[in-house]
Amino acid sequence: MDAESIAGLVGLAVGLLVLVALSVFESRTYRREHNGEGMMHHWLAEHHVLDRMHRRH
């Protein structure tokens, strides 16, 4: 591997770490502001996906 390949991989790793960190931060902030409701649950409830899912016993 040459220096450019290593630099590219390091840049990719840093970018992914920043993306994950921002996602976790946004998720925690959203949950704090919406009384513990997560983003996915809110989206699924708003689009009536949870109503369509029937649990079968």
C-alpha positions in Angstrom: 0.0 0.0 0.0 1.3 3.4 -0.8 0.8 6.6 1.2 -2.2 7.7 -0.8 -4.1 4.5 -0.1 -3.4 4.7 3.6 -4.4 8.4 3.7 -7.7 7.5 1.9 -8.5 4.7 4.4 -7.7 6.9 7.4 -9.9 9.7 5.9 -12.7 7.2 5.4 -12.4 5.8 9.0 -12.4 9.4 10.4 -15.5 10.3 8.3 -17.4 7.2 9.5 -16.5 7.9 13.1 -17.8 11.4 12.8 -21.0 10.2 11.2 -21.6 7.7 13.9 -20.9 10.2 16.7 -23.2 12.7 15.2 -26.0 10.1 14.7 -25.7 9.0 18.4 -25.7 12.7 19.6 -28.8 13.5 17.5 -30.6 10.4 18.6 -29.9 11.2 22.3 -31.0 14.8 21.8 -34.2 13.8 20.0 -35.0 11.3 22.7 -34.4 13.8 25.5 -36.7 16.4 23.8 -39.5 14.0 23.0 -40.0 12.3 26.3 -38.0 9.1 25.6 -39.6 8.4 22.2 -37.0 7.4 19.6 -36.7 8.7 16.1 -37.6 5.4 14.4 -40.6 4.8 16.7 -41.9 8.3 15.9 -41.4 7.9 12.2 -43.1 4.5 12.2 -46.0 5.7 14.2 -46.5 8.8 12.1 -46.6 6.8 8.9 -48.9 4.2 10.4 -46.5 1.4 9.9 -47.1 0.2 13.5 -50.8 0.0 12.8 -50.3 -2.4 9.8 -48.1 -4.8 11.7 -50.3 -7.4 13.4 -48.8 -9.7 15.9 -49.9 -13.3 15.4 -49.9 -15.6 18.3 
